[in-house]
Amino acid sequence: MALRAGKIVRGATGTYELLDALKAPTVYKAQVLSGPRINKRWAVVKTAVGELENVALKREYNNYKIPDIASSPYIRTLYDAVGSFEEDVRHSSAAAEDPLCLVFEWMETDLQSLSSHQYRRDSRLPKIISKSVLSALDTFKRYNAAHTDVNPNNIFVSNIDGHSPVVKLGDLGTMIKEGFNRQRLQSLPCRAPEVWQGIGCFHSSDVWSVGVTLAHWLYGRAIFGASDKIIEDHTEAWCIAKLQRLVGTLGPCMNHQPYKNEFELAEQLASMEIGPGLGKLIKVGTLRQELQSLLDPSVSTQLLEFIDYLLVIDMAKRPTARDALQHPYLQSG
C-alpha cells in the first residue's frame, strides 16, 4: 500500500503518523507518536516506488550501518526503519501492504527553498553550509565512497536565524565506491568534468558539486546545466558547452563514440553565434562574471574566491574536502 496522509507506520523503535506530502508519493512529514529514543515531535518518512528506487532505499539503509555515518553531526540522522531491510521484499507478498520506509530527523528546509539574498555578504551561513557538507564528504572519503548527488535539494537546514544554524547532507541512496564509470552519475547541473569525460565519479567530483551548489544557491537558480537550452535535443552537449563557457575547456573524453560526439558538438555550441549582432547561442559569461552580476547585496569577494578554489577542472588538482576545510575563507571569523 502506498503512503498517504493520515497513515500510521510502525518502525522498529517508534510509531509515526504521516501528515503532509513533501514529495508525493514517497516522502512525508510525520508526527512521532511514540519512540523512546526520539526526543522530537516531527520526523520525515521516506519510501520508494519502483525497483531502482527500492534498491537506492536499501543502499541508503545499509550506508547508515557505518557508525561514522550514523553518528555524524553533518549527515541527516536516521531514526528508524519500517519493514525488513534484511530480505528482498520486492518479491514478498507483504511488500505491497507494508512498503519499506526510512524515518529521518525533521529539518526545517532544504537549501533549494532557502533564499540566499540576505546571506550573500553575511558569511556565517555560507561558511556553515560549506563546513558541514565538506565534513560529511570527508567522512565518506574515509571509506573511498562518493555521495554522487550533492545539490541544493539534498542539503538540509534548521535553526537558520538562531545562534547555531544546523546544516546536514542527506539522501545517501546513490553513495557508491569511488571510480564508478559504467554510466555518468550526478545531476546534470552539478556534474563534474571527469564524470562528463567518462573517467568516473570520485570524492573530488563531490567537491566540485559543492562549488556548483554554492553558486546556484547564491544565484537563485541554476547557472550550470540545461535550464536555458534553446535547441532541440542534445542536452548533454549543451551542458558541456555551457560548463566550458563558465569555467574553461575540459580535457578530452574517454574513447567512447557517444561521448566523443557530445564533446565535438559542445565545442561548436560554445562558440556558435545566433546571427549578426545577436551574440552567442549560449548566453553566459564566466562563472565569476555571472556571480559578480548579483547586486544589492553582492557576493563577498572571499566567497567568490572560495567557489573558484573548489571548481578546478583538473580533478587531480582539485582540493579534497579535508583540504577545503583548511581554506582561509572557512578558517576566518
C-alpha positions as semicolon CSV with decimal commas, in nm:
position;residue;x (nm);y (nm);z (nm)
1;M;0,000;0,000;0,000
2;A;0,137;0,344;-0,092
3;L;0,196;0,608;0,171
4;R;-0,077;0,865;0,227
5;A;-0,158;1,141;0,473
6;G;-0,313;1,000;0,790
7;K;-0,148;0,659;0,759
8;I;0,028;0,529;1,069
9;V;0,351;0,337;1,019
10;R;0,536;0,136;1,281
11;G;0,909;0,103;1,280
12;A;1,150;-0,097;1,489
13;T;1,167;0,170;1,761
14;G;0,871;0,403;1,708
15;T;0,530;0,482;1,557
16;Y;0,463;0,769;1,318
17;E;0,156;0,937;1,169
18;L;0,205;1,071;0,817
19;L;0,099;1,433;0,771
20;D;0,190;1,643;0,467
21;A;0,340;1,507;0,147
22;L;0,679;1,667;0,087
23;K;0,738;1,470;-0,232
24;A;0,433;1,261;-0,310
25;P;0,404;0,968;-0,303
26;T;0,737;0,885;-0,139
27;V;0,832;1,149;0,122
28;Y;0,610;1,272;0,406
29;K;0,636;1,487;0,713
30;A;0,529;1,276;1,011
31;Q;0,442;1,319;1,376
32;V;0,631;1,099;1,618
33;L;0,359;0,921;1,820
34;S;0,599;0,704;2,016
35;G;0,969;0,643;2,013
36;P;1,171;0,621;2,334
37;R;1,492;0,712;2,150
38;I;1,343;1,006;1,956
39;N;1,310;1,322;2,161
40;K;1,147;1,513;1,876
41;R;0,791;1,587;1,766
42;W;0,845;1,563;1,390
43;A;1,020;1,330;1,151
44;V;1,041;1,257;0,778
45;V;0,926;0,922;0,641
46;K;1,067;0,816;0,307
47;T;0,974;0,516;0,093
48;A;1,039;0,411;-0,266
49;V;0,833;0,333;-0,577
50;G;0,977;0,100;-0,837
51;E;1,271;-0,134;-0,839
52;L;1,550;0,119;-0,884
53;E;1,420;0,342;-0,606
54;N;1,389;0,041;-0,377
55;V;1,750;-0,052;-0,449
56;A;1,856;0,303;-0,360
57;L;1,647;0,299;-0,041
58;K;1,807;-0,026;0,071
59;R;2,153;0,109;-0,017
60;E;2,079;0,415;0,195
61;Y;1,979;0,193;0,487
62;N;2,300;-0,006;0,452
63;N;2,511;0,309;0,435
64;Y;2,373;0,412;0,774
65;K;2,507;0,090;0,921
66;I;2,850;0,252;0,904
67;P;2,897;0,400;1,254
68;D;3,081;0,711;1,133
69;I;2,790;0,794;0,904
70;A;2,517;0,713;1,155
71;S;2,676;0,930;1,423
72;S;2,797;1,222;1,210
73;P;2,660;1,564;1,312
74;Y;2,689;1,666;0,946
75;I;2,468;1,391;0,798
76;R;2,091;1,379;0,845
77;T;2,014;1,136;1,126
78;L;1,832;0,810;1,054
79;Y;1,586;0,744;1,338
80;D;1,419;0,422;1,240
81;A;1,331;0,172;0,967
82;V;0,989;0,035;0,876
83;G;0,981;-0,318;0,737
84;S;1,259;-0,569;0,693
85;F;1,556;-0,435;0,504
86;E;1,737;-0,764;0,554
87;E;1,535;-0,950;0,290
88;D;1,440;-0,886;-0,069
89;V;1,090;-0,753;-0,020
90;R;1,048;-0,673;-0,389
91;H;0,927;-1,029;-0,432
92;S;0,749;-1,057;-0,098
93;S;0,369;-1,073;-0,073
94;A;0,387;-0,829;0,218
95;A;0,571;-0,566;0,016
96;A;0,254;-0,405;-0,122
97;E;0,091;-0,382;0,223
98;D;0,395;-0,266;0,419
99;P;0,637;-0,074;0,199
100;L;0,988;-0,028;0,324
101;C;1,040;0,313;0,483
102;L;1,321;0,505;0,644
103;V;1,248;0,757;0,919
104;F;1,478;1,060;0,933
105;E;1,509;1,361;1,156
106;W;1,299;1,661;1,060
107;M;1,487;1,962;0,921
108;E;1,318;2,298;0,866
109;T;1,406;2,345;0,499
110;D;1,640;2,245;0,221
111;L;1,889;2,477;0,059
112;Q;1,687;2,486;-0,264
113;S;1,399;2,651;-0,077
114;L;1,612;2,896;0,120
115;S;1,677;3,235;-0,037
116;S;2,042;3,340;-0,028
117;H;1,964;3,709;-0,058
118;Q;2,042;3,812;0,299
119;Y;2,342;3,579;0,326
120;R;2,549;3,690;0,024
121;R;2,761;3,925;0,232
122;D;2,693;3,776;0,576
123;S;2,942;3,491;0,563
124;R;2,815;3,296;0,863
125;L;2,560;3,071;0,689
126;P;2,764;3,012;0,370
127;K;3,055;2,907;0,590
128;I;2,840;2,671;0,797
129;I;2,694;2,519;0,479
130;S;3,041;2,468;0,332
131;K;3,194;2,329;0,651
132;S;2,907;2,089;0,715
133;V;2,883;1,946;0,364
134;L;3,261;1,916;0,326
135;S;3,283;1,746;0,667
136;A;3,020;1,494;0,554
137;L;3,216;1,430;0,233
138;D;3,534;1,382;0,436
139;T;3,354;1,107;0,628
140;F;3,262;0,931;0,302
141;K;3,619;0,969;0,177
142;R;3,744;0,751;0,464
143;Y;3,552;0,466;0,301
144;N;3,659;0,553;-0,054
145;A;3,299;0,646;-0,125
146;A;3,134;0,928;-0,320
147;H;2,790;1,068;-0,242
148;T;2,733;1,139;-0,616
149;D;2,429;1,365;-0,569
150;V;2,533;1,676;-0,377
151;N;2,290;1,951;-0,477
152;P;2,068;2,211;-0,305
153;N;1,780;1,963;-0,266
154;N;1,991;1,727;-0,054
155;I;2,130;1,983;0,190
156;F;1,902;2,045;0,486
157;V;1,899;2,343;0,722
158;S;1,745;2,413;1,063
159;N;1,765;2,696;1,317
160;I;1,859;2,925;1,030
161;D;1,841;3,254;1,217
162;G;1,934;3,112;1,555
163;H;2,266;3,126;1,734
164;S;2,384;2,798;1,580
165;P;2,231;2,705;1,243
166;V;2,242;2,333;1,167
167;V;2,325;2,209;0,818
168;K;2,326;1,842;0,718
169;L;2,374;1,641;0,399
170;G;2,114;1,376;0,325
171;D;1,992;1,131;0,060
172;L;2,263;0,865;0,073
173;G;2,089;0,626;-0,165
174;T;2,330;0,693;-0,450
175;M;2,650;0,675;-0,245
176;I;2,892;0,426;-0,403
177;K;3,261;0,341;-0,416
178;E;3,478;0,597;-0,591
179;G;3,563;0,546;-0,956
180;F;3,229;0,417;-1,084
181;N;3,214;0,484;-1,458
182;R;2,969;0,239;-1,611
183;Q;2,734;0,534;-1,653
184;R;2,750;0,903;-1,575
185;L;2,637;0,985;-1,225
186;Q;2,546;1,320;-1,064
187;S;2,270;1,556;-1,175
188;L;2,335;1,745;-1,499
189;P;2,394;2,090;-1,340
190;C;2,624;1,956;-1,065
191;R;2,814;1,701;-1,276
192;A;3,193;1,727;-1,253
193;P;3,423;1,743;-1,560
194;E;3,567;1,393;-1,504
195;V;3,214;1,249;-1,497
196;W;3,131;1,423;-1,824
197;Q;3,458;1,286;-1,966
198;G;3,361;0,930;-1,868
199;I;3,655;0,887;-1,630
200;G;3,432;0,816;-1,332
201;C;3,277;0,968;-1,020
202;F;3,510;1,033;-0,726
203;H;3,536;1,218;-0,398
204;S;3,671;1,510;-0,600
205;S;3,350;1,503;-0,806
206;D;3,151;1,566;-0,489
207;V;3,378;1,859;-0,404
208;W;3,303;2,005;-0,748
209;S;2,930;1,970;-0,673
210;V;2,974;2,169;-0,352
211;G;3,114;2,459;-0,554
212;V;2,829;2,440;-0,806
213;T;2,574;2,413;-0,525
214;L;2,704;2,728;-0,358
215;A;2,697;2,912;-0,691
216;H;2,340;2,804;-0,766
217;W;2,219;2,891;-0,418
218;L;2,373;3,238;-0,436
219;Y;2,241;3,298;-0,788
220;G;1,889;3,183;-0,700
221;R;1,871;2,938;-0,992
222;A;2,091;2,701;-1,189
223;I;2,382;2,855;-1,379
224;F;2,523;2,523;-1,499
225;G;2,301;2,269;-1,674
226;A;2,036;2,284;-1,944
227;S;1,762;2,502;-1,795
228;D;1,825;2,766;-2,064
229;K;1,864;2,525;-2,358
230;I;1,706;2,668;-2,674
231;I;1,785;2,389;-2,919
232;E;1,607;2,059;-2,972
233;D;1,768;1,757;-2,805
234;H;2,147;1,745;-2,743
235;T;2,106;1,815;-2,371
236;E;2,443;1,668;-2,274
237;A;2,633;1,863;-2,540
238;W;2,462;2,184;-2,426
239;C;2,564;2,120;-2,062
240;I;2,925;2,050;-2,161
241;A;2,940;2,363;-2,378
242;K;2,794;2,576;-2,101
243;L;3,036;2,435;-1,845
244;Q;3,325;2,528;-2,075
245;R;3,190;2,881;-2,118
246;L;3,164;2,918;-1,740
247;V;3,491;2,767;-1,615
248;G;3,713;2,674;-1,909
249;T;3,795;2,397;-2,153
250;L;3,761;2,036;-2,041
251;G;4,018;1,776;-2,130
252;P;3,938;1,502;-2,383
253;C;3,669;1,247;-2,306
254;M;3,715;0,872;-2,295
255;N;3,730;0,686;-2,624
256;H;3,356;0,620;-2,634
257;Q;3,186;0,736;-2,951
258;P;2,868;0,882;-2,796
259;Y;3,082;1,089;-2,558
260;K;3,312;1,197;-2,840
261;N;3,012;1,311;-3,042
262;E;2,883;1,516;-2,748
263;F;3,219;1,683;-2,692
264;E;3,256;1,767;-3,061
265;L;2,910;1,922;-3,072
266;A;2,977;2,106;-2,745
267;E;3,279;2,276;-2,900
268;Q;3,056;2,406;-3,180
269;L;2,777;2,517;-2,944
270;A;3,018;2,703;-2,715
271;S;3,135;2,931;-2,995
272;M;2,820;2,943;-3,208
273;E;2,667;3,281;-3,291
274;I;2,290;3,321;-3,326
275;G;2,329;3,571;-3,605
276;P;2,490;3,905;-3,691
277;G;2,480;4,131;-3,387
278;L;2,278;3,882;-3,178
279;G;2,563;3,735;-2,980
280;K;2,639;3,381;-2,870
281;L;2,390;3,096;-2,871
282;I;2,480;3,018;-2,508
283;K;2,449;3,348;-2,327
284;V;2,669;3,315;-2,020
285;G;2,998;3,471;-1,925
286;T;3,245;3,320;-1,686
287;L;3,111;3,196;-1,355
288;R;3,286;3,482;-1,176
289;Q;3,116;3,733;-1,409
290;E;2,775;3,576;-1,353
291;L;2,811;3,584;-0,975
292;Q;2,954;3,935;-0,976
293;S;2,643;4,048;-1,163
294;L;2,444;3,994;-0,842
295;L;2,387;4,328;-0,671
296;D;2,214;4,463;-0,363
297;P;2,361;4,271;-0,197
298;S;2,662;4,149;-0,390
299;V;2,852;3,830;-0,311
300;S;3,162;3,879;-0,096
301;T;3,495;3,852;-0,275
302;Q;3,613;3,592;-0,023
303;L;3,318;3,365;-0,103
304;L;3,373;3,405;-0,477
305;E;3,738;3,307;-0,434
306;F;3,638;3,002;-0,230
307;I;3,398;2,885;-0,504
308;D;3,674;2,931;-0,763
309;Y;3,903;2,724;-0,540
310;L;3,657;2,433;-0,542
311;L;3,583;2,444;-0,917
312;V;3,916;2,331;-1,057
313;I;3,865;2,145;-1,385
314;D;4,154;1,901;-1,332
315;M;4,035;1,657;-1,065
316;A;4,396;1,582;-0,967
317;K;4,444;1,948;-0,873
318;R;4,105;1,998;-0,712
319;P;4,115;2,011;-0,331
320;T;3,984;1,727;-0,119
321;A;3,712;1,807;0,131
322;R;3,974;1,799;0,407
323;D;4,193;2,043;0,215
324;A;3,899;2,274;0,153
325;L;3,812;2,280;0,523
326;Q;4,151;2,446;0,581
327;H;4,087;2,722;0,327
328;P;4,130;3,072;0,475
329;Y;3,768;3,159;0,397
330;L;3,643;2,883;0,628
331;Q;3,913;2,940;0,888
332;S;3,844;3,313;0,927
333;G;3,583;3,455;1,155
